[in-house]
Amino acid sequence: PCLHAPHLSFPYVVFAVSRPNCVAMVLIDNAVLRRDTSPTQQQQEQLEEQTSTQDYVGHYVIVCGTKGSFVGILDPGNDTASVEYIPFELFEQAWRAKGTDQDIVFVCKHSSVTT
């Protein structure tokens, strides 16, 4: 069945992607997501200065699970094919950022029943 909702709570998103048969394609602001991942304080400040003057940087990622208080994502813009874990708070900020409209598409596989 299809679900169309004008607003989803973040806890519901976490609940849905925590299920083993569900992933989500999510529109995020990549400038927000990447702002807090610089390895040094100086690089962090430079990146914040750059992104504070930049407009929205829309980017789709696949959310494929959770681990503790982190969301697992597959980023098609990343050269590695490994899951990257992002803190819930940071991911939610990138998802709710101006310009994203909080777009999300869930893809769930129904388990078949054999008799």
Secondary structure, 3 states (H helix, E strand, C coil): CCCCCCCCCHHHHHHHHHCCCEEEEEEEEHHHHHHCCCCCHHHHHHHHHHHHHCCCCEEEEEEEEEECCEEEEECCCCCCCCCEEEEHHHHHHHHHCCCCCCCEEEEECCCCCCC
